[in-house]
């Protein structure tokens, strides 16, 4: 096949693949050299960036995928109704964040950091293939160690773990979230107190 056909085939493969597809697999499927595939990928990526399209081609989890552009997200969410198909709870998200930054890590170590049991959160994350068993710690009882998966990278749009935001940034966001949560609770208490005062005045 000529270069234009090869370009079309690679674009179709990336679009149809259920997971990010890497250069080695594209070479195997098309019979093209690594250099040719990489050149086509670079050209496709440039075209998507220049075209002001609703789709973009991104490199994620050591592979490539075609997905909707971020500015289209609000409209796609309206269509899907439930944009986060994984449906992670706050507890699961917090547990996942700890594993991502501290891996490999045991269940007991996670519970020390969270201050609560994490059995349910771990089971959810394992079922959704966001974490995996990454061996056993060389301590009494040889507890299971947990780490993140390739699906985790894809879910958060990361090429590799080094793309995670710095731990300081993450902690700052957590502190702000906790502060907002506390402020909301305080406002609720204050509102209840105001209602009680009004009731006393009219009694």
C-alpha positions as CSV (number, residue, x, y, z in Angstrom):
1,X,0.0,0.0,0.0
2,X,1.1,3.6,-0.6
3,X,1.7,6.2,2.1
4,X,-1.8,7.7,1.9
5,X,-3.3,4.2,2.3
6,X,-0.9,3.4,5.2
7,X,-1.9,6.6,6.9
8,X,-5.6,5.8,6.6
9,X,-5.1,2.2,7.9
10,X,-3.1,3.4,11.0
11,X,-5.8,6.0,11.8
12,X,-8.5,3.4,11.5
13,X,-6.6,1.0,13.7
14,X,-6.1,3.6,16.4
15,X,-9.7,4.6,16.3
16,X,-11.0,1.0,16.4
17,X,-8.6,-0.3,19.1
18,X,-10.3,-0.7,22.5
19,X,-7.1,0.3,24.3
20,X,-4.2,2.6,23.4
21,X,-2.2,0.9,20.7
22,X,1.6,1.1,20.5
23,X,4.0,1.4,17.7
24,X,5.2,-2.3,17.8
25,X,1.6,-3.5,17.4
26,X,1.0,-1.0,14.6
27,X,4.1,-2.3,12.8
28,X,3.0,-5.9,13.2
29,X,-0.5,-5.2,11.9
30,X,0.5,-3.1,8.9
31,X,3.9,-4.6,8.0
32,X,5.4,-1.1,8.0
33,X,8.7,-0.2,9.5
34,X,9.0,1.5,12.8
35,X,10.3,4.7,11.2
36,X,7.4,4.9,8.8
37,X,4.8,4.3,11.5
38,X,6.3,6.9,13.7
39,X,6.4,9.4,10.9
40,X,2.7,8.7,10.1
41,X,1.8,9.1,13.8
42,X,3.6,12.5,13.9
43,X,1.8,13.7,10.8
44,X,-1.6,12.5,12.1
45,X,-1.0,14.2,15.5
46,X,-0.1,17.4,13.8
47,X,-3.2,17.3,11.5
48,X,-5.5,16.7,14.5
49,X,-3.9,19.6,16.4
50,X,-4.2,22.1,13.4
51,X,-7.7,21.0,12.3
52,X,-9.8,22.4,15.2
53,X,-11.6,19.1,15.3
54,X,-13.8,17.6,18.0
55,X,-11.4,14.7,18.1
56,X,-7.7,14.5,19.0
57,X,-5.0,11.9,18.8
58,X,-3.1,11.5,22.1
59,X,-0.2,9.4,23.4
60,X,-1.2,7.7,26.6
61,X,-0.1,4.6,28.5
62,X,2.7,4.0,25.9
63,X,0.2,3.9,23.1
64,X,-2.0,6.1,20.9
65,X,-5.7,6.6,21.0
66,X,-8.3,8.9,19.3
67,X,-10.6,10.6,21.7
68,X,-12.9,13.7,22.0
69,X,-11.2,17.1,22.5
70,X,-11.5,18.5,26.1
71,X,-13.5,21.5,25.0
72,X,-16.2,19.1,23.8
73,X,-16.5,17.4,27.1
74,X,-19.5,19.3,28.5
75,X,-21.5,18.4,25.4
76,X,-20.4,14.7,25.4
77,X,-21.3,14.5,29.1
78,X,-24.8,15.6,28.3
79,X,-25.1,12.9,25.8
80,X,-23.7,10.2,28.0
81,X,-25.5,11.4,31.2
82,X,-22.9,9.5,33.2
83,X,-19.5,10.8,32.1
84,X,-17.6,8.7,34.6
85,X,-18.5,5.2,33.6
86,X,-16.2,3.8,36.3
87,X,-18.3,5.5,39.0
88,X,-15.5,5.8,41.6
89,X,-16.6,6.9,45.1
90,X,-14.6,9.5,47.0
91,X,-13.2,6.7,49.2
92,X,-12.0,4.8,46.2
93,X,-10.5,7.9,44.6
94,X,-8.6,8.7,47.8
95,X,-7.3,5.1,48.1
96,X,-6.3,5.1,44.4
97,X,-4.4,8.4,44.9
98,X,-2.4,6.9,47.8
99,X,-1.5,3.8,45.8
100,X,-0.5,5.9,42.8
101,X,1.9,8.0,44.8
102,X,3.2,5.4,47.3
103,X,3.2,2.2,45.3
104,X,4.1,-0.5,45.9
105,X,2.1,-0.3,49.2
106,X,0.2,-2.7,51.5
107,X,-3.4,-2.6,52.6
108,X,-2.3,-1.9,56.2
109,X,-0.1,1.0,55.1
110,X,-3.0,2.5,53.1
111,X,-5.2,2.2,56.1
112,X,-2.7,4.1,58.3
113,X,-2.7,6.9,55.8
114,X,-6.5,7.0,55.3
115,X,-7.4,6.3,58.9
116,X,-10.1,3.8,57.9
117,X,-10.5,0.3,56.5
118,X,-10.0,0.1,52.8
119,X,-11.2,-3.4,51.9
120,X,-14.2,-2.3,49.9
121,X,-12.2,0.4,48.1
122,X,-9.5,-2.0,47.2
123,X,-12.0,-4.6,45.9
124,X,-13.6,-1.9,43.7
125,X,-10.3,-0.7,42.3
126,X,-9.3,-4.3,41.5
127,X,-12.6,-5.1,39.8
128,X,-12.2,-2.0,37.6
129,X,-8.6,-3.0,36.8
130,X,-7.2,0.3,38.1
131,X,-4.8,-1.4,40.5
132,X,-3.1,-4.8,40.6
133,X,-1.3,-7.1,43.1
134,X,2.4,-6.1,42.7
135,X,4.0,-8.9,44.7
136,X,4.4,-9.3,48.5
137,X,6.3,-7.3,51.0
138,X,9.3,-9.1,52.7
139,X,7.9,-8.7,56.2
140,X,6.1,-11.1,58.6
141,X,3.0,-12.4,57.0
142,X,4.2,-11.3,53.6
143,X,1.3,-8.9,52.9
144,X,0.2,-8.1,49.4
145,X,1.6,-5.0,47.7
146,X,-0.6,-3.0,45.4
147,X,0.3,-0.8,42.4
148,X,-1.5,0.9,39.5
149,X,-2.2,-0.6,36.1
150,X,-2.0,0.5,32.4
151,X,-5.8,1.0,32.7
152,X,-5.1,3.6,35.4
153,X,-2.8,5.5,33.1
154,X,-5.5,5.5,30.3
155,X,-8.2,6.5,32.7
156,X,-6.3,9.6,33.8
157,X,-4.8,10.4,30.4
158,X,-1.2,9.8,31.5
159,X,1.7,8.5,29.3
160,X,3.5,7.1,32.4
161,X,3.6,7.4,36.2
162,X,6.2,10.2,36.0
163,X,3.4,12.3,34.5
164,X,1.5,12.3,37.8
165,X,1.3,15.8,39.3
166,X,3.8,16.5,42.1
167,X,2.8,15.2,45.5
168,X,2.9,18.7,46.9
169,X,0.3,19.8,44.3
170,X,-1.8,16.8,45.2
171,X,-1.6,17.4,48.9
172,X,-2.5,21.1,48.3
173,X,-5.6,20.1,46.4
174,X,-6.6,17.6,49.1
175,X,-6.2,20.3,51.8
176,X,-8.3,22.7,49.7
177,X,-10.9,20.1,49.2
178,X,-11.0,19.3,52.9
179,X,-11.2,23.0,53.7
180,X,-14.2,23.5,51.3
181,X,-15.9,20.4,52.9
182,X,-15.4,21.8,56.4
183,X,-16.7,25.3,55.2
184,X,-19.8,23.7,53.8
185,X,-20.4,21.8,57.0
186,X,-19.9,25.0,59.0
187,X,-22.3,26.9,56.8
188,X,-24.9,24.2,57.3
189,X,-24.5,24.4,61.1
190,X,-24.8,28.2,60.9
191,X,-28.0,28.0,58.8
192,X,-29.5,25.5,61.3
193,X,-28.6,27.9,64.1
194,X,-30.3,30.8,62.3
195,X,-33.4,28.8,61.8
196,X,-33.5,27.8,65.5
197,X,-33.0,31.5,66.5
198,X,-35.9,32.5,64.2
199,X,-38.1,29.9,65.7
200,X,-37.2,31.1,69.3
201,X,-38.1,34.7,68.3
202,X,-41.5,33.6,67.0
203,X,-42.3,31.3,69.9
